[in-house]
Amino acid sequence: MAKSQDSYDSTDHWINAQSLHRQALLQPPQVATERSILALHPQSPAEVLLKNQYIPLTANVVDPDEEEHMGSEGDGQCLGDVISTLLSCSGDTPVADPRRVVVLTGRAGAGKSVSVEKLAQDWARRQVLQGYELVLPVCVSECVARWVTKGHRDTTSVSGKEEEGTQNCSLSLEDLLMLAHPHLSSPTVSYILNETSPSQSNPRLLLLLDGLPEIDELFLTPELPLCSDPHKTVPLAHLLSSLAQGALLPHASLLITCRQVPDMNDMPPSVQFVEVQGFSSSQCQQFFQQFLSQGGCEDETLASRLAHLCDTVLGVETLCSLPLFCWMLAIIGSTLQKSGAPLPETLTELWVHITSLCLSPTTTTTVPTRAPGPVLVPKARSLLQGLVKLARLCLEDHQSFCSHDHLVSHNMEQFPSSPQLQTFLKEGYDAHGAQMILFRCQPTMQFLMALGFFIEEDSVALSSLTSLEGKLRDLEEDAGMMEPLRLVFAVGLSEPSQRAALQSMLEAGHARDQGAEMQRWLESHTQKTLPGYSKEKHLQCFHLLRETQNQALVKRCLSSPGVRLGMSYGGLGRSDCAALSYVLMCVGEIQQLNLYSSRNLTSGHTSQLIPVFKMAPTIILSQSELSPECLSHLAEGLRGGVTTRLDLSYTKLGDEGLRTLCPALTHSSLHTLSVPVCELSAACCKDLSSALAVCSTLRVLDLRGNKITDEGLALISKALQNPQCGLQELSLDMCDISSSSMAALSEALGSGHCALLSLDLSRNNLADAGLTSLSHGLSSPSCKIHTLKLMGCDLTGSCCAALASVLRSGGSLAELDISVNELGQQGALTLCESLKGTQAPLTSLNMTRCELTLAVFSVLEEVLRGGSKLRALALGLNEVGDRGAKHLWGALKHAQCSLQDLDLEMIGLTDECVAELCEAVRAHGRLKSLILKNNTLTDSSVEPLVQLAKACPAMKELNLQYNDLSEDVFELMDSCSRIRY
């Protein structure tokens, strides 16, 4: 190309050149009329923008140190905002190094090229990046195609290496810019190359390099020195490396797109990476609405139905975020709707329709529900078989492209003139200028490879692909041998109804046999996998089963012995929820739905689970995060369902969340509701009280760790007095309750209508006054309380007289926990006196850390020897030593002692007491558990204690943890499985 001799130092001329360039970027593309032949004929980025089909995409800036997280779901940012921020170049503020290099990665169909085109057009409209004097989009593959068209070479090998009879693609930077932008004049190019400048400074330029499959080589040190002469002709790969590494246009910024994620360890630290994630769920629906409205679709519900398919039915969320996929689905959906056919229910069925439509030579007003007619079948079948072989070739070579020679060898040389083939394939060039034939859509390659299992085998297929039986044997060892989508498609195609639209292009008997074999493998695989504990493998099986749409097959697979469906499935995606719901509905029953620690649930997730909520007797959602919409769906599942236990422990419900659930309680089968530490307050207790007052099925309510306060308890107490309230167990542990609400609670307990059997008021500041008030209700003949827990309630000996009065009243109280209260000697003695005699009702007493003394232990011996009903006694953390324990050994020797469980943790026991301990326990013979942990027993005590445990068959546990024991006695203790140490 001749170099201009014009000085071109006029600022006015440069401004005019910028204006012309902006106009060129905004020039509408020329759309070939033949593209209307097929609805799925690909559109150029400029066409997408012209038709106003662009929706802003989401993206994330990638931290090279967290490369392994690329592609994961997450909250993305607006791609345009991300790029503008990273490439921002202020026109007024000088910077030391204005050069920016940003790499835009993303899968094929993610919208990278359209986004680059949109960025260039927005610059041309003066909307973004106005710090740059010129923005130059360069689609490398299109430039090479133009270069080839102009006759610069004949062919180049697909590997990019120069071979005999070929000429490698070599050109200068000046050539590349003129190929990308023919409207640029030579003087303008000279200014871009910084040869003449009206301001005598480097122009601020931004190059948008698009159309490269991968870019790893661009930043590697080349064999030849980097080129710095913009007029020098060099191999294309060398030219691009020189641009990327700053030898050419060292002051220009670059935005480079690529499909494959480069090895970031080989990248310069100044290079920044952005991952294009595609559409979010809301953007997906926005696209469908916009596309369908432009197409004149009269069905106002179709957009939301297609979005629902993306979220749930089609089952591959990462695929559904791709604009290319959404565009294909929109076309298939609208044409199916026009013909009155139902929307596809699986990913396989969708791709069957796509393939059928792409092979159809007719216009696109309808999508064939069956394959082309008899006259067209041979041609369509031939094309399909050729495409299958090309897909197999690419995937087995781990490539996404093949050569033109491969087209010829597979009888597909008509590709350049075949609209059908052009919907599957496109021509491209790599960084070396080598011609490539690429599949436009990666999932289509996977589908065609799977379809190959069901196409009549020929010699080529048999030589390049092992038998299906061999594949299945490998799959039994590792279900991940196939690419996930290929396996999904293979399983889906095994069901005849899924492949119906292509059936006439398949050999019926072979397809039927292969399908049956695939389903036999799937049944065997699921029956081997589902007894295991891997959530990921369970979900893979659920997705595969759902893809078949064969309810009988699903039921057989999930009804086999050993299948484990109650394990935790927390962290489900939307499509996982749909797959789980489908398979469980096929089975018709499940004992437990465990969604522990589900922190990403949205209404899209839980709407799929409503049928499962209704059929699960137990639902576990502890430590989860649930939106109001999710809770509404949960409430809908409880209404009229069979759920008897709902665990929402440590889930941030808040008052509004519980209010959402309350109306459903009265129309449910719920027996147990666990909502501890759920950020509840007294504000929700009005709704809760209203529900409890008329809820006859709810028996257990756990409110631990919530700020219920006295106000809330007063409301709950009113509900307890309603005859329709069936609540029997109430836990208010650590609920900010004081003595103020005890009178209301006492009134409820003594009302004669309260059904409570168990009451936990632990770790509340009740104090003596509160217990004294409560004792009035506890002493009532109408009170049904069997278990009372008062651990850590700031009680002293002053309340013990009232508590003793309750015990002497002859009521139903049988289990009492007053641990961690400073009762002291006098208070404890008062209480113990009420336990004497056979009429005392207590069977369980916990007085751990109650400041007990030797005198108290002496009275306890009298209690135990006097016919007390006590079966369980906990006296730990009271420092009485061997002398205090001696009273208990004496009680155990007495025939009237009924103890079965004795807890003596940390009371100061030594080896001196062991002989008498063993004698007493042997004589008693009925002790089931003996807790001796956190004492000062040594190795010398181990042998007699082991002998004791072996000699007492009734003893289930002897706990010696945290004593002064060495490893020398571990083997000895291991000889008795009932010893814990």
Buried (B, 14 or more C-beta within 10 A) or exposed (E): EEEBEEEBBEEEBBEEBBEBBBEEBEEEBEBEEEBEBBBBBBBBBBBBBBBEBBBBBBBBBBEEEEBEEBBEEEEBBEBBEBBBEBBBBEEEEEEEEBBBBBBBBBBBBBBBBBBBBBBBBBBBEEEBBBBBBBBBBBBBBBBBBBBBEEEBBEBBBBEBEBEEEBEBBBBBBBBBBBBBBEEBBBBBBBBBBBBBBBEEEBBBBBBBBBBBBBBBBBBEEBEEEBBEBBEBBBBBBBBBBBBBBBBBBBBBBBBBBBBBBBEBEEBEEEBBBBBBBBBBBEBBBBBBBBBBEEBEBEEEEBBEBBBBBBBBBBBBBBBBBBBBBBBBBBBBBBBBBBEEBEBBBBBBBBBBBBBBBBBBEEEBEBBBBEBBEEEBBEEBBBBBBBBBBBBBBBBEEEEBBBBBEBBEBBEBBEBEEBBBBBBBBBBBBBBBBBBBBBBBBBBBBBBBBBBBBBBBBEEBBEEEBEEBEEBBEEBEEEBEEBBBBBBBBBBBBBBBEBBBBBBBBBBEEBBBEBBEBBBEBBBBBBBBBBEEEEBEBBBBBBBBBBBBBBBEBBBBBBEBEEBEBBBBBBBBBBBBBBBBBBBBBBBEEBEBBBBBBBEBBBBBBBBBBBBBBBBBBBBBBBBBBBBBBBBBBBBBBBBEBBBBBBBBBBBEBBBEBBBBBBBBBBBBBBBBBBBBBBBBBBBBBBBBBBBBBBBEEBBBBBBBBBBBBBBBBBBBBBBBBBEEBBBBBBBBBBBBBBBBBBBBBBBBBBBEEBBBBBBBBBBBEBBBBBBBBBBBBBBBEEBBBBBBBBBBBBBBBBBBBBBBBBBBBEBBBBBBBBBBBEBBBBBBBBBBBBBBEEEBBBBBBBBBBBBBBBBBBBBBBBBBBBBBBBBBBBBBBBEBBBEBBBBBBBBBBBEEBBBBBBBBBBBBBBBEBBEBBBBBBBEBEBBBBBBBBBBEBBBEBBEBBBEBBBEBEEBBBBBBBBBEBEEEBEEBBEEBEBBEB
